[in-house]
Amino acid sequence: MAKQAKKPNSKLVIGILAVVAIVIIVVAIVVVIIKNNTLNDSYFVSDGTKYVLTLDSADVSMDNPEYNPIKTHLVYTYSGDEITGLKAYYEYQDNAAAKAAADYIKQNYEEEAQSRVSADGKYVIFTAEEATYQGLTASDIKQQIEFMELLKNINTEDAENAEAESTTTE
């Protein structure tokens, strides 16, 4: 009698294929999550965990204009009515400009800035010490941000009205 070739156990093959498929799915999910965690404009929106105040370049300047950000986002994180953190995100044109600004800040400002300043893409992130926001409440910050946004809107309307008047009188 000729020896029969061993047939692979079909249950074992299906099991191995299922494990490989699960590993591929998990890797794909991790890649998507990591890719979506990069900073972008959608992060700088107030929600149930943070209040955000965005300032234009005219509102913020450094001692060296070469390193002025195009925008600054102040992000206050909170839990209940307690402020749990404050980070300033200085936005630059690109990654290279942000890295140069971060290096400049680390070299020319307090030694403490070494551990509190980092670069992430086109952002320089400054993490504030707890003493900076200690004693502030989430409702305090919300009121301050609403007031600042009201002032920005008034200034924008005044500028638009002045521009409209200048074009009609010419």
Residue pairs with C-beta under 8 A, 6 or more apart in sequence:
38 120
38 121
39 89
39 120
39 121
39 123
44 52
44 54
44 73
44 75
44 89
45 52
46 52
46 145
49 77
49 78
49 79
50 75
50 76
50 77
50 78
51 75
51 76
51 78
51 138
51 141
51 142
51 145
52 73
52 74
52 75
52 76
52 145
53 73
53 74
53 144
53 145
53 148
53 149
54 71
54 72
54 73
54 74
55 71
55 72
55 73
55 74
56 70
56 71
57 68
57 69
57 70
57 71
59 72
60 68
60 69
60 72
60 90
61 68
62 68
64 104
64 108
67 100
67 101
67 104
67 105
69 90
69 91
69 92
69 101
69 124
70 91
70 92
70 93
71 90
71 91
72 88
72 89
72 90
72 91
73 88
73 89
73 91
74 86
74 87
74 88
74 89
75 85
75 86
75 87
75 88
75 89
76 83
76 85
76 86
76 133
76 136
76 138
76 141
77 83
77 84
77 85
77 86
77 87
78 84
78 138
78 141
80 138
81 137
81 138
81 139
82 137
82 138
83 133
83 136
83 137
83 138
83 141
85 127
85 128
85 133
86 127
86 128
86 132
86 133
87 125
87 126
87 127
87 128
88 125
88 126
88 128
89 123
89 124
89 125
90 98
90 101
90 123
90 124
90 125
90 126
91 98
91 122
91 123
92 98
92 101
92 122
92 123
92 124
93 122
94 122
95 119
95 121
95 122
97 122
98 119
98 120
98 121
98 122
98 123
98 124
99 119
101 119
101 124
102 117
102 118
102 119
102 124
105 113
105 117
105 124
105 126
106 113
106 114
106 117
109 117
112 129
113 126
116 126
116 127
116 128
116 129
117 124
117 125
117 126
117 127
118 124
118 125
118 127
119 125
